[in-house]
Amino acid sequence: MRRCLIPVTAFMLILGALQQNILVAGPPRNIVFILIDDLGWADLSCYGSTFHETPHLDALAANGLRFTQAYAACPVCSPTRASILTGKHPVRVDITDWIPGNSVPADTQHRFLQIEDQNQLPLEEVTLAEVLRQAGYQTFFAGKWHLGGPGFLPTDQGFDVNFGGAEYGQPPGGYYAPWNNPWLRENRKGEYLTERLTEESLTFLKHRDRHRPFLLYLSHYDVHTPLHQAPGHFEKFQAKQATAGPAPAAIAERRGMSTARQQNARYASMIAAVDESVGHIIAALREQHLMETTTIIFTSDNGGLCTLKTPGPTSNLPLRSGKGWLYEGGIRVPLLIASPEISNPGTVTDAPVLSTDYFPTILSLLNKPQPTGPSEDGQSFHPILRGEPLKQARPLAWHYPHYHGSEWTPGAALREENWKIIEFYEFGDAELYNLAEDPGERRNLATMEPAKFAEMREKLGQWQRTMGARMPQPNAAWQPTE
């Protein structure tokens, strides 16, 4: 397959601007992007968790900017990961489900047929890593990729090196070596995956070319299942769990059940391991005097695993539901940023941002031209870092026309200002919420606000038509139940 990167004209503009920034504007900006798998909005202490403990991330928030309304572009991993790397909505790149997705039979139980989307990020897509590498940046990747296997690996998409990234959605050999991962050979028997990925990142920082800027993309497999006991952390949370008292009753969610309180010791230990990893990375940056020239972005690819056939390992309350669902608990994620532009450390912003926005924001931080065309799905939130207001220039919309193991069924959602509509195609209904008054989405206003309901439903449909979103097709074998 012929490799396609960036059109020549666009590439020359990008390269010229970046080279000018590197050669004229003083020390260039480094980027550290830390992506956690399935980390929930309420999973960090600085977001209100009283069971989990995240001192290093709390310190990052205290020295940077904390977003309370940051969103993933999809409630599952692969589509969001594609949106981060390309600045495009998952619908644009035709990755709308985790890769390869659930296999849904055309039986009497499913109203719609399975939609077959892409099983890899196409090579024709221009990634952030490609743009930066072609402008002289060192590009490092470690951890979960989940955007394709051989031929579509991080090293095929702009990264110089790859430790552990492939088609896997979770560690193929678990979290303790041997990994059974051809792209990550174990250094010692029984080593812990999160610690190993951190070690590789620290090694890169230590031995990098110090005359060139870098993109360090650390994409942890944690806190995705399988749940396990993270070394050095589990016992503390096991003791904490023992004194927590009986768990409150699970919350019914259509066909699923949601956890009502955080008190899973194994899950808490996994979060603590991630927190420790971030602490090591920041310590290395400080030791090498890089904090004044580095932007650190920490976030998650979707909401925490809260809702399943039986309750999941975490709770996203006060937000509703979790991973796989288009309620806030499934798409709202933690976002912490430390950057030289932030003049008032510890600031909290409620400005809504989407995972498509990281690409153009990073380009803006590097003083480089923004792409034109479909990649404008993202909007730079650089002004927010400077303490300036940002007017939304596009809708916040989600299209998830698939069945998911969380008991989600095909649907879509759109947010405009504080109004949000969610379509449930399987059930033939929709719900309307005012997030300013009801962030937990408990009061469906569909019948009480018929005009707004009709307006939002039409706007969602119009967005889908404009984007060319593939809609679920009826399954002739389906039989409705009473």
C-alpha positions as CSV (number, residue, x, y, z in Angstrom):
1,M,0.0,0.0,0.0
2,R,1.4,3.4,-1.0
3,R,2.2,5.6,2.0
4,C,0.4,8.9,2.0
5,L,1.4,11.5,4.6
6,I,0.8,15.3,4.2
7,P,0.0,17.1,0.9
8,V,3.2,18.9,-0.3
9,T,1.7,22.4,0.0
10,A,0.3,21.9,3.5
11,F,3.5,20.1,4.6
12,M,5.7,23.0,3.5
13,L,3.6,25.5,5.3
14,I,3.6,23.4,8.5
15,L,7.3,22.7,8.3
16,G,8.2,26.3,7.6
17,A,6.2,27.6,10.5
18,L,7.7,24.9,12.9
19,Q,11.2,25.5,11.8
20,Q,10.8,29.2,12.3
21,N,9.5,28.5,15.8
22,I,12.5,26.2,16.5
23,L,15.2,28.4,15.1
24,V,13.9,31.9,15.9
25,A,11.5,31.8,18.9
26,G,13.9,30.3,21.4
27,P,13.5,27.0,23.2
28,P,10.8,24.9,21.3
29,R,7.8,23.4,23.1
30,N,7.9,19.8,24.2
31,I,4.7,17.8,24.5
32,V,4.0,15.1,27.1
33,F,0.6,13.4,26.4
34,I,-0.5,10.9,29.0
35,L,-3.6,8.9,28.1
36,I,-5.2,6.5,30.6
37,D,-7.6,3.7,29.5
38,D,-11.1,3.8,31.0
39,L,-10.3,6.3,33.8
40,G,-13.5,7.8,35.0
41,W,-14.3,11.5,35.5
42,A,-14.7,11.0,39.3
43,D,-11.8,8.6,39.8
44,L,-9.3,11.2,41.0
45,S,-9.1,12.8,44.4
46,C,-9.0,16.2,42.7
47,Y,-12.3,15.4,41.1
48,G,-14.0,14.4,44.3
49,S,-13.0,10.7,44.9
50,T,-12.7,9.9,48.6
51,F,-11.7,6.2,48.1
52,H,-9.0,6.5,45.4
53,E,-5.8,8.4,46.3
54,T,-4.0,10.4,43.6
55,P,-1.5,12.8,45.2
56,H,0.7,13.3,42.2
57,L,-2.2,14.1,39.9
58,D,-3.7,16.3,42.5
59,A,-0.4,18.2,42.6
60,L,-0.5,18.4,38.8
61,A,-4.0,20.0,39.0
62,A,-2.8,22.4,41.7
63,N,0.1,23.5,39.5
64,G,-1.9,23.6,36.3
65,L,-5.5,23.7,34.9
66,R,-8.3,21.3,35.7
67,F,-11.2,20.9,33.3
68,T,-14.6,19.8,34.7
69,Q,-16.3,19.4,31.3
70,A,-13.8,17.7,29.1
71,Y,-15.3,15.0,26.8
72,A,-14.1,12.0,24.8
73,A,-15.4,11.9,21.3
74,C,-16.8,8.4,21.9
75,P,-17.7,6.4,25.0
76,V,-15.2,3.6,24.0
77,C,-11.5,3.7,23.3
78,S,-10.4,3.3,19.6
79,P,-12.6,6.1,18.2
80,T,-11.4,8.5,20.9
81,R,-7.8,7.5,20.3
82,A,-8.2,8.2,16.6
83,S,-9.8,11.6,17.3
84,I,-6.8,12.6,19.5
85,L,-4.2,11.7,16.9
86,T,-6.1,13.2,13.9
87,G,-8.2,16.0,15.2
88,K,-11.1,14.4,13.3
89,H,-14.4,13.2,14.7
90,P,-14.5,9.4,14.8
91,V,-17.3,9.5,12.2
92,R,-14.8,11.1,9.7
93,V,-12.3,8.3,10.0
94,D,-15.0,5.6,10.1
95,I,-13.8,4.2,13.5
96,T,-17.0,4.4,15.6
97,D,-16.4,1.4,17.8
98,W,-13.6,-0.2,19.7
99,I,-11.5,-2.4,17.4
100,P,-12.7,-4.9,16.3
101,G,-16.0,-4.4,18.2
102,N,-18.6,-6.8,19.4
103,S,-19.9,-9.5,16.9
104,V,-23.7,-9.0,16.9
105,P,-25.8,-11.8,15.4
106,A,-28.8,-11.0,13.2
107,D,-31.1,-12.7,15.6
108,T,-34.5,-11.9,17.2
109,Q,-32.8,-10.0,20.1
110,H,-31.2,-7.2,18.2
111,R,-33.2,-4.6,16.4
112,F,-30.3,-3.5,14.1
113,L,-27.6,-5.2,12.1
114,Q,-24.0,-4.8,13.0
115,I,-22.2,-1.8,11.4
116,E,-18.7,-2.8,10.0
117,D,-16.4,0.1,10.5
118,Q,-12.6,0.4,10.1
119,N,-10.4,-2.0,12.0
120,Q,-7.3,0.3,11.8
121,L,-6.5,4.0,11.5
122,P,-6.0,4.5,7.7
123,L,-2.4,5.4,6.7
124,E,-3.8,8.3,4.7
125,E,-4.8,10.1,7.9
126,V,-2.4,12.7,9.0
127,T,-1.5,12.2,12.6
128,L,0.0,14.6,15.2
129,A,3.1,12.4,15.4
130,E,3.6,12.7,11.6
131,V,3.3,16.5,11.7
132,L,5.8,16.8,14.5
133,R,8.3,14.3,13.3
134,Q,8.4,15.9,9.9
135,A,9.2,19.2,11.6
136,G,12.2,17.7,13.5
137,Y,10.5,16.4,16.7
138,Q,11.5,13.2,18.3
139,T,8.3,11.1,18.7
140,F,8.0,8.4,21.3
141,F,5.1,6.0,22.0
142,A,4.6,3.6,24.8
143,G,1.6,1.5,25.8
144,K,-1.8,0.9,24.3
145,W,-2.4,1.7,20.7
146,H,-5.6,-0.2,19.7
147,L,-5.7,1.4,16.2
148,G,-4.4,-1.5,14.1
149,G,-1.7,-4.2,14.0
150,P,1.3,-4.8,11.8
151,G,1.3,-2.2,9.0
152,F,-0.7,0.2,11.1
153,L,1.4,0.4,14.2
154,P,2.6,3.6,15.9
155,T,5.8,3.4,13.9
156,D,3.6,3.4,10.7
157,Q,1.8,6.6,11.9
158,G,4.6,9.0,12.8
159,F,6.3,7.6,15.9
160,D,10.0,6.9,15.9
161,V,9.7,4.2,18.5
162,N,7.0,1.9,19.9
163,F,7.0,0.0,23.2
164,G,3.9,-2.2,23.5
165,G,1.5,-0.6,21.0
166,A,-0.5,-2.9,18.7
167,E,-4.0,-4.0,17.9
168,Y,-4.6,-5.1,21.5
169,G,-7.4,-3.5,23.5
170,Q,-5.9,-4.9,26.8
171,P,-2.6,-6.5,27.6
172,P,-2.6,-9.8,25.8
173,G,-0.6,-11.5,28.6
174,G,-2.0,-9.5,31.5
175,Y,-0.3,-6.9,33.5
176,Y,2.6,-9.1,34.7
177,A,5.4,-10.4,32.4
178,P,5.6,-12.4,30.2
179,W,3.5,-10.0,28.1
180,N,2.9,-12.1,25.0
181,N,3.4,-8.9,23.1
182,P,6.0,-8.9,20.2
183,W,6.4,-5.1,20.6
184,L,7.4,-5.3,24.3
185,R,9.9,-7.8,25.4
186,E,10.1,-8.4,29.2
187,N,13.2,-7.3,31.0
188,R,12.6,-9.4,34.0
189,K,10.2,-12.1,35.2
190,G,7.0,-10.8,36.8
191,E,7.7,-7.1,36.0
192,Y,4.6,-4.9,36.2
193,L,3.4,-3.4,32.9
194,T,2.6,0.1,34.2
195,E,6.0,0.4,35.8
196,R,7.8,-0.9,32.7
197,L,6.1,1.6,30.4
198,T,7.1,4.4,32.8
199,E,10.7,3.1,32.8
200,E,10.8,3.2,29.0
201,S,9.5,6.8,29.1
202,L,12.1,7.8,31.6
203,T,14.8,6.2,29.6
204,F,13.7,8.2,26.5
205,L,13.8,11.4,28.5
206,K,17.3,10.6,29.8
207,H,18.8,9.6,26.4
208,R,16.9,11.8,24.0
209,D,18.6,14.2,21.6
210,R,18.7,17.4,23.7
211,H,19.0,19.6,20.7
212,R,15.6,18.6,19.4
213,P,12.1,18.9,20.9
214,F,10.0,15.9,21.6
215,L,6.5,14.3,21.8
216,L,6.3,11.8,24.5
217,Y,3.0,9.8,24.2
218,L,2.5,7.5,27.2
219,S,-0.7,5.5,26.8
220,H,-1.2,3.3,29.7
221,Y,-3.1,0.0,29.5
222,D,-4.2,0.7,33.1
223,V,-7.0,1.0,34.3
224,H,-8.6,-1.3,31.8
225,T,-9.5,-4.8,32.8
226,P,-8.4,-7.4,33.8
227,L,-8.6,-6.0,37.3
228,H,-5.5,-6.9,39.4
229,Q,-3.5,-6.0,42.5
230,A,-1.0,-3.3,41.6
231,P,2.2,-3.9,43.5
232,G,2.8,-1.7,46.5
233,H,-0.7,-0.3,46.5
234,F,-3.3,-3.0,46.9
235,E,-3.0,-3.7,50.6
236,K,-3.8,-0.1,51.6
237,F,-7.0,-0.1,49.7
238,Q,-7.9,-3.6,50.8
239,A,-7.8,-2.3,54.4
240,K,-9.8,0.8,53.3
241,Q,-12.4,-1.3,51.6
242,A,-12.8,-3.4,54.7
243,T,-14.0,-0.3,56.7
244,A,-16.2,1.1,53.9
245,G,-19.3,-0.8,55.0
246,P,-21.8,-2.5,52.8
247,A,-22.0,-1.3,49.2
248,P,-25.2,0.7,48.3
249,A,-27.7,-0.9,46.0
250,A,-26.8,-0.9,42.3
251,I,-28.6,1.6,40.0
252,A,-30.7,0.2,37.2
253,E,-29.9,1.6,33.7
254,R,-32.2,0.2,31.1
255,R,-30.7,-3.3,30.5
256,G,-27.6,-2.6,32.7
257,M,-26.7,-2.0,36.3
258,S,-24.4,0.8,37.6
259,T,-22.1,0.8,40.6
260,A,-23.3,3.3,43.2
261,R,-20.0,3.8,45.2
262,Q,-16.3,3.6,44.6
263,Q,-14.8,0.9,46.9
264,N,-13.0,-1.7,44.7
265,A,-9.5,-2.2,46.2
266,R,-8.0,-3.7,43.0
267,Y,-9.2,-0.9,40.8
268,A,-8.0,1.7,43.4
269,S,-4.6,0.2,43.4
270,M,-4.4,0.4,39.6
271,I,-5.3,4.1,39.7
272,A,-2.5,4.5,42.4
273,A,0.0,2.9,40.0
274,V,-1.0,5.4,37.3
275,D,-0.6,8.2,39.7
276,E,2.8,7.0,40.7
277,S,3.8,6.8,37.1
278,V,2.8,10.4,36.5
279,G,4.8,11.4,39.6
280,H,7.9,9.8,38.1
281,I,7.5,11.5,34.7
282,I,7.0,14.9,36.3
283,A,10.0,14.4,38.6
284,A,12.2,13.6,35.6
285,L,11.0,16.7,33.7
286,R,11.8,18.8,36.8
287,E,15.2,17.2,37.2
288,Q,16.1,18.0,33.5
289,H,14.7,21.6,33.8
290,L,12.0,20.9,31.2
291,M,8.9,22.2,33.0
292,E,9.2,25.7,31.5
293,T,9.3,24.3,28.0
294,T,6.9,21.4,28.2
295,T,3.1,21.1,28.0
296,I,1.7,18.1,29.9
297,I,-1.7,16.8,29.0
298,F,-3.3,14.1,31.1
299,T,-6.7,12.6,30.2
300,S,-8.7,9.4,29.5
301,D,-10.2,7.8,26.4
302,N,-13.7,7.4,27.8
303,G,-15.7,7.3,31.0
304,G,-15.1,4.8,33.9
305,L,-16.4,1.2,33.7
306,C,-19.5,1.7,35.8
307,T,-22.4,0.0,33.9
308,L,-22.5,-3.6,32.9
309,K,-25.0,-6.5,33.1
310,T,-23.7,-6.5,36.7
311,P,-22.2,-3.4,38.3
312,G,-18.7,-2.4,37.1
313,P,-15.6,-1.7,39.2
314,T,-16.1,2.1,39.6
315,S,-18.7,4.7,40.0
316,N,-18.9,8.0,38.1
317,L,-21.5,9.6,40.4
318,P,-22.7,12.3,40.4
319,L,-22.6,11.7,36.7
320,R,-24.8,9.0,35.2
321,S,-23.7,5.6,33.9
322,G,-20.2,4.9,32.4
323,K,-18.1,3.5,29.6
324,G,-20.1,2.6,26.5
325,W,-23.0,4.9,27.3
326,L,-23.7,8.4,26.1
327,Y,-24.8,9.7,29.4
328,E,-22.2,12.0,31.0
329,G,-20.5,9.2,32.9
330,G,-19.6,7.5,29.7
331,I,-18.1,10.5,27.8
332,R,-17.0,13.1,30.4
333,V,-13.3,12.5,31.4
334,P,-10.7,14.0,33.6
335,L,-8.4,16.5,31.9
336,L,-5.4,18.1,33.6
337,I,-2.9,20.4,31.8
338,A,0.3,22.0,33.0
339,S,1.8,24.4,30.5
340,P,3.9,27.6,30.6
341,E,0.9,29.7,29.4
342,I,-1.0,29.0,32.6
343,S,-0.4,32.1,34.8
344,N,-2.8,31.2,37.6
345,P,-2.0,27.6,38.8
346,G,-4.8,25.7,40.3
347,T,-7.4,27.2,38.1
348,V,-10.6,25.2,37.3
349,T,-12.5,25.7,34.1
350,D,-16.0,24.5,33.1
351,A,-15.4,25.2,29.4
352,P,-16.6,22.2,27.4
353,V,-13.8,20.7,25.2
354,L,-13.7,17.5,23.1
355,S,-10.8,15.0,22.4
356,T,-10.7,16.3,18.8
357,D,-9.4,19.5,20.2
358,Y,-6.0,18.3,21.4
359,F,-4.5,18.3,17.8
360,P,-5.3,21.9,17.0
361,T,-4.5,23.1,20.5
362,I,-1.0,21.5,20.3
363,L,-0.5,23.1,16.9
364,S,-1.5,26.5,18.3
365,L,1.0,26.0,21.2
366,L,3.7,25.4,18.7
367,N,2.7,28.6,16.7
368,K,1.9,26.6,13.6
369,P,-0.9,26.9,11.1
370,Q,-4.1,25.1,11.7
371,P,-5.2,22.5,9.2
372,T,-8.1,23.1,6.9
373,G,-10.9,20.8,5.8
374,P,-12.4,17.9,7.9
375,S,-9.7,18.1,10.5
376,E,-11.4,21.3,11.7
377,D,-13.7,19.0,13.7
378,G,-11.4,20.0,16.5
379,Q,-11.1,23.5,18.0
380,S,-8.1,24.9,19.7
381,F,-8.6,25.7,23.4
382,H,-5.3,27.5,23.7
383,P,-7.1,30.7,24.8
384,I,-8.4,28.8,27.9
385,L,-4.8,28.1,29.0
386,R,-4.1,31.8,28.8
387,G,-7.2,32.5,30.9
388,E,-9.3,33.8,28.0
389,P,-12.9,32.9,27.2
390,L,-13.5,30.5,24.3
391,K,-16.7,30.5,22.2
392,Q,-17.8,27.1,20.9
393,A,-17.5,27.1,17.1
394,R,-19.0,23.6,16.5
395,P,-21.5,21.3,18.2
396,L,-20.5,18.6,20.7
397,A,-21.9,15.4,19.2
398,W,-21.5,11.7,19.6
399,H,-22.4,8.9,17.3
400,Y,-22.3,5.4,18.7
401,P,-24.5,3.2,16.5
402,H,-23.2,-0.1,18.0
403,Y,-24.1,-2.6,20.7
404,H,-21.7,-2.7,23.6
405,G,-20.9,-5.1,26.5
406,S,-22.0,-2.4,28.9
407,E,-25.6,-3.1,27.7
408,W,-25.6,0.1,25.6
409,T,-27.6,-0.2,22.4
410,P,-27.2,1.9,19.2
411,G,-27.7,5.7,19.7
412,A,-26.3,9.2,19.4
413,A,-26.2,12.4,21.4
414,L,-25.7,16.2,20.9
415,R,-24.9,19.0,23.4
416,E,-25.6,22.6,22.6
417,E,-24.8,25.1,25.4
418,N,-26.4,23.3,28.4
419,W,-29.0,21.3,26.5
420,K,-28.3,17.7,25.6
421,I,-30.3,15.1,23.7
422,I,-29.7,11.4,23.6
423,E,-31.2,9.1,21.0
424,F,-31.9,5.4,21.8
425,Y,-32.6,3.7,18.5
426,E,-33.2,0.3,20.0
427,F,-36.1,1.6,22.1
428,G,-37.3,4.2,19.6
429,D,-37.1,7.1,22.1
430,A,-34.9,10.0,23.1
431,E,-34.2,12.0,26.3
432,L,-33.5,15.7,26.8
433,Y,-31.5,17.2,29.7
434,N,-30.4,20.6,30.9
435,L,-26.9,19.9,32.2
436,A,-26.7,23.2,34.1
437,E,-29.6,22.3,36.3
438,D,-29.2,18.5,36.1
439,P,-25.6,17.3,35.5
440,G,-26.6,13.8,36.7
441,E,-29.2,13.5,33.9
442,R,-32.0,12.3,36.1
443,R,-34.8,14.6,34.9
444,N,-35.8,13.9,31.3
445,L,-37.4,17.0,29.9
446,A,-38.5,15.5,26.6
447,T,-42.2,15.9,27.3
448,M,-41.9,19.1,29.4
449,E,-39.9,21.0,26.7
450,P,-41.4,19.8,23.4
451,A,-40.1,22.6,21.3
452,K,-36.5,22.3,22.6
453,F,-36.8,18.6,22.3
454,A,-37.8,18.8,18.6
455,E,-35.1,21.4,17.9
456,M,-32.3,19.3,19.4
457,R,-33.5,16.2,17.7
458,E,-33.4,17.9,14.4
459,K,-30.0,19.4,15.0
460,L,-28.6,16.0,15.9
461,G,-30.1,14.5,12.7
462,Q,-28.7,17.4,10.7
463,W,-25.2,16.9,12.1
464,Q,-25.3,13.2,11.3
465,R,-26.4,13.9,7.7
466,T,-23.7,16.6,7.3
467,M,-21.0,14.2,8.6
468,G,-22.3,11.3,6.5
469,A,-22.7,9.2,9.7
470,R,-23.6,5.6,9.0
471,M,-26.9,4.8,10.6
472,P,-27.9,1.4,12.0
473,Q,-29.9,-0.7,9.5
474,P,-33.0,-2.7,10.6
475,N,-32.6,-6.4,11.3
476,A,-35.5,-8.3,9.7
477,A,-35.2,-11.2,12.2
478,W,-35.7,-8.9,15.2
479,Q,-38.9,-9.5,17.3
480,P,-40.0,-6.8,19.7
481,T,-40.8,-7.9,23.3
482,E,-43.7,-6.8,25.3
